[in-house]
């Protein structure tokens, strides 16, 4: 008698991640996940109540891959390496990046947790630990806006003639300037901190209405 294969929740998420990586979030379906596993759709529905739950789990798995990418050390600047890791992830997994950050705002449930993780790393970096928490938030928001712009450009296709080293050089220059300003600038007034902090703040948890 042939022994029946039992697929775990992790197996389903792994297959879902592969499907999303190849076809984007819009192609994530129970049928395609089942085909990726070489199974029926039964394991999908036995491990997840509905497709929304599976999409959420796959996105969170994609965030873990993104975080792993930001832990690489291509330069001697740990803060810059976070940005390089984001760009590398966007280059290697454009559809995963799009699923995380190029969907409607209420679907970007993975972003807050990712930013929270980066803030925690920044708090122990020698150049940044002396900054007020709100200053680190402002710094991260500035850098993330620039990096996200580059990552979006990568996902949608770089212009002909633009090489990868040119993209990294641009990030390096921008990162150095933004970091130098944060470390060396005169202290902001409490009013400016409150204003900029409010503008740059992000929720650390998804809203209850997030899909």
C-alpha positions, 0 to 999 in steps of 0.5 A, a space after each residue: 500500500 502506498 503511504 499517503 504524503 502528509 503536507 504541513 503548513 510550512 510545506 504549503 507556505 513554501 509552495 505558495 512562496 514559489 508560486 508568488 515568486 514566479 507569478 506574483 500575488 495575483 497568481 497565488 491560488 489553491 490550485 497553483 499551490 497544489 500543483 507546486 507541491 504535486 498534490 491535490 488542493 486538500 493540504 491547502 484547505 486543511 492548513 488554512 481557513 481561506 486564501 486570505 490566510 494563506 496570502 498573509 502567511 506567504 507574505 510573512 515568509 517573503 518578509 523573512 527572506 527580505 530580512 535575511 537579505 538585509 543581513 548580508 554585509 557587502 559593505 563595511 557600513 551596516 546601515 547601508 547594507 540594509 538598503 543594499 539588501 532591499 535592492 538585491 531582494 527586489 532584483 532577485 525577487 521582483 514579484 515578491 517585492 511587488 507583493 509586499 510593497 507595491 500593492 494597495 496601502 491596506 494590503 501592505 501588512 508586512 511593511 510595519 514589521 519589517 521597519 520595526 526590525 530595522 529600527 531595532 538593529 539601528 538602535 545598537 549601531 555605534 553611529 546611531 545609538 546616540 540618536 533619539 528614537 524619533 531621530 532614528 525613525 526620521 532617518 529610516 523613513 528618509 532612507 526607505 523612501 529613497 531605497 523604495 524608489 530605486 527598488 520600484 525602478 528595479 522591479 519595473 525595469 531599469 533603463 537600458 545602459 544602467 548597470 547594477 554597480 551604478 544603482 549601488 553607487 547611487 544608493 551609497 552616495 544618498 545613504 552617506 549624505 542622509 546618514 551624515 546629516 542625521 549624525 552631524 546636524 544640530 539638534 532639532 527643536 521639539 516642535 520640529 521633532 514632533 512635526 517630522 516624527 509624525 510625518 515619518 511615523 508608521 504603525 508597528 502593527 497592521 491595522 485591524 482592517 488590513 487584509 
